[in-house]
């Protein structure tokens, strides 16, 4: 029988609706990040850098782009004869066929996959966080404490603790209690949604609770383990960790990459982030072009000026165009004499000559004010914006738009222009 000490189960099936139109055609872990990467590259790279060579990736919502990106795992050295990376979508069974209905339910439905490796430990990961973490150190901590469950936690400011699941521990870091988003938190140790389970305790917890609708780790499995008297410990992590679950946090995390001394460094030799990138020519900078404090991906052609921005691969920035504080994703084409400010342009979008974005006063978005906010302009994947239009702030544009969609040549702040019917 195959034997693996620890396997990882990576939850990557979520839509990520708070990212708005960016996830209308792909799962959140497939969203581009930091130029050439996608969000899922970070936990996958953490796995291989930590010596975890068997990873099951659980997919569900819009999986095509994610599946294509992962392939057989070659970029992460996860194309193993035994182990490696395996994509695990929901599948039809003889009876009781269902979608994944909760985080733990998704894992339970893949019990046969886990059992095939007869692991001592199972590592549970989320596919939508940006961080670097050595899971081997967490496993050592788990073993030293003879733990049944170890939960990765991160200290947060006490005033923010009410937004998280909070662990209360004793002096040995054993968890004595936990509270979900408490009004008056008794600790500032926030759960990161990263767990190591000893296999025997994990299998028993899943089998016992399998009938609970929407079976979830935080709501059901962890409380069950505590009530049963299992040994629960908190592993404290003090590095960079970012949940890029909203457009604002996604934009902020990208902007942090280009700080003079970035809090999250993509250039460290000892902990590389790997990704699946097709062979592209080097970047090209045309006469008179200018780039300051920015990331520019391979194959991109810059003829204008780029300041404080993250530019993906195979992007074209036209002559006389000025890009500021923006994210331009792979394959996007920005024509000449444009001015883009605090704008997210998704993959393969096309912006025609002399378009201006982020102009004027802020106003709440008219359809999704909690998503399209903080002055951002979001232009969806494969969208087209015609020439000579002025676009305000907190605006979302989706689809092949025409001059008639911009009365008087403008789209005021707070507008939603959706030709595809994908508004979230």
C-alpha positions, -999 to 999 in steps of 0.1 A, spaced: 0 0 0 11 36 -8 21 55 24 24 92 27 32 110 60 11 140 52 -11 149 23 -28 183 16 -64 189 6 -67 224 -10 -102 239 -11 -105 258 -44 -141 255 -54 -154 289 -42 -168 317 -64 -155 346 -44 -185 368 -51 -170 398 -32 -145 401 -61 -175 410 -82 -172 406 -120 -136 393 -117 -150 359 -108 -179 358 -132 -159 334 -155 -135 318 -131 -131 305 -95 -115 329 -71 -82 309 -68 -77 313 -106 -78 351 -104 -45 366 -116 -23 382 -89 10 401 -89 14 401 -127 21 366 -139 7 346 -110 -27 333 -100 -39 332 -63 -37 294 -61 0 295 -69 8 306 -34 -6 276 -14 7 252 -41 42 267 -39 40 266 -1 33 228 -4 62 220 -26 86 243 -6 74 225 26 80 190 12 43 182 8 42 164 -26 6 150 -26 -21 176 -30 -58 171 -38 -74 203 -53 -111 204 -47 -129 224 -75 -165 232 -82 -174 267 -94 -162 276 -130 -132 253 -129 -120 254 -165 -93 282 -161 -82 267 -128 -79 232 -142 -60 244 -172 -36 264 -151 -29 234 -127 -26 209 -155 -5 179 -142 14 202 -118 47 205 -137 55 241 -126 53 232 -89 72 199 -94 39 181 -85 39 158 -116 47 127 -95 42 91 -104 29 86 -69 12 115 -53 15 149 -71 -14 171 -77 -49 158 -84 -80 179 -93 -110 166 -74 -144 179 -88 -178 167 -75 -188 135 -92 -218 113 -97 -222 84 -73 -245 53 -73 -266 71 -47 -266 104 -28 -249 125 -56 -245 161 -45 -224 192 -50 -199 201 -23 -221 218 3 -195 228 29 -158 228 34 -157 196 54 -184 180 33 -162 185 2 -133 168 20 -156 139 32 -167 133 -4 -131 125 -13 -125 101 15 -114 74 -10 -87 97 -24 -73 103 11 -75 66 21 -55 56 -9 -24 73 6 -29 60 41 -16 93 56 -6 99 92 -17 136 88 -40 156 66 -33 193 59 -64 214 50 -58 245 30 -78 273 14 -69 283 -22 -76 320 -18 -50 335 5 -17 352 -3 11 341 21 43 321 25 43 294 52 64 264 60 38 236 67 67 213 78 72 236 109 35 234 117 37 196 114 67 195 138 46 216 163 17 192 159 39 161 166 57 177 196 23 184 212 8 150 204 -21 170 189 -51 156 172 -59 189 156 -36 219 150 -51 252 138 -28 279 123 -36 312 140 -24 348 135 -23 376 160 -46 404 149 -53 438 165 -78 434 194 -102 458 178 -103 437 146 -106 403 164 -144 404 163 -142 398 125 -126 364 129 -129 330 145 -108 335 177 -89 308 196 -84 310 233 -53 291 245 -34 283 276 3 289 282 12 258 262 -9 269 232 -35 243 238 -69 255 227 -93 258 256 -121 275 238 -130 293 206 -155 319 195 -168 327 160 -167 365 154 -172 374 191 -186 408 201 -161 409 231 -131 388 221 -111 372 248 -80 366 226 -65 381 194 -55 347 179 -75 345 146 -79 312 128 -63 312 93 -84 283 81 -53 261 79 -56 228 98 -35 197 104 -55 167 116 -41 133 127 -57 109 103 -75 86 129 -92 116 146 -100 133 113 -116 102 97 -137 95 128 -149 132 129 -159 132 92 -177 98 94 -196 107 126 -208 141 112 -213 132 75 -251 137 77 -249 173 88 -261 196 60 -233 220 48 -207 202 70 -181 228 78 -148 228 97 -154 259 119 -190 252 127 -191 215 130 -158 194 128 -136 215 152 -164 218 178 -170 181 176 -133 173 181 -132 197 211 -163 182 227 -149 147 223 -119 157 243 -93 157 214 -61 176 218 -64 209 200 -34 233 196 -29 267 180 2 272 158 11 309 158 21 324 124 37 358 123 44 363 86 25 381 59 -10 367 52 -36 384 32 -72 374 24 -78 389 -10 -116 383 -8 -127 418 -17 -118 440 -46 -103 466 -22 -81 440 -4 -71 425 -37 -60 459 -51 -42 467 -18 -23 434 -18 -11 440 -54 0 475 -45 19 462 -15 41 441 -39 55 473 -54 65 491 -22 101 501 -21 106 475 6 77 452 0 61 435 30 55 405 8 86 398 -13 82 378 -46 120 378 -52 133 356 -24 155 328 -37 149 304 -8 110 304 -11 101 307 -47 65 311 -60 60 289 -90 34 294 -117 23 280 -151 35 305 -177 37 300 -214 70 309 -231 68 346 -239 94 371 -253 110 396 -229 92 429 -220 96 456 -246 99 493 -237 93 517 -266 110 551 -272 98 576 -246 82 550 -224 86 553 -186 80 528 -158 83 536 -121 77 513 -91 58 487 -111 58 450 -120 57 443 -157 51 407 -169 69 389 -198 58 396 -233 43 430 -225 49 460 -247 51 494 -230 49 525 -252 34 549 -226 40 556 -190 33 533 -160 34 544 -124 28 524 -92 10 496 -111 10 458 -117 11 448 -153 5 412 -163 19 392 -192 13 399 -229 -2 434 -222 1 463 -246 2 499 -233 -1 524 -262 19 555 -269 10 585 -248 -11 564 -223 -5 570 -186 -14 542 -161 -14 550 -124 -22 528 -93 -38 502 -115 -38 464 -122 -37 454 -159 -41 417 -163 -28 393 -189 -35 400 -225 -52 433 -220 -47 460 -246 -47 497 -238 -46 519 -269 -30 554 -273 -34 586 -252 -55 569 -224 -53 579 -187 -62 551 -163 -63 558 -126 -69 532 -98 -84 508 -124 -85 470 -126 -85 458 -162 -92 421 -164 -77 396 -188 -80 403 -226 -100 435 -222 -95 462 -248 -96 499 -241 -96 522 -271 -78 555 -277 -82 585 -254 -102 568 -227 -100 583 -192 -109 564 -160 -112 573 -123 -123 609 -131 -144 631 -108 -159 627 -73 -166 594 -57 -202 582 -56 -217 549 -43 -221 522 -70 -257 520 -81 -259 481 -80 -233 467 -56 -219 495 -34 -203 470 -10 -183 455 -39 -174 483 -62 -160 509 -38 -130 529 -26 -127 547 -59 -119 517 -80 -129 512 -117 -133 475 -127 -133 465 -164 -143 428 -168 -126 401 -188 -129 403 -226 -147 437 -223 -143 465 -249 -144 502 -241 -148 526 -271 -126 556 -278 -130 590 -263 -150 582 -232 -146 596 -196 -153 571 -168 -159 581 -131 -151 562 -99 -167 531 -83 -177 520 -118 -180 484 -132 -180 478 -170 -187 443 -185 -190 433 -221 -186 447 -256 -197 483 -250 -204 509 -277 -203 548 -278 -241 548 -274 -236 532 -239 -219 565 -228 -243 594 -232 -224 625 -238 -192 605 -239 -191 597 -202 -201 572 -176 -205 589 -142 -192 577 -109 -212 549 -93 -224 535 -126 -227 499 -136 -226 491 -173 -232 454 -178 -238 441 -213 -234 405 -202 -259 402 -174 -232 391 -150 -237 417 -123 -232 403 -88 
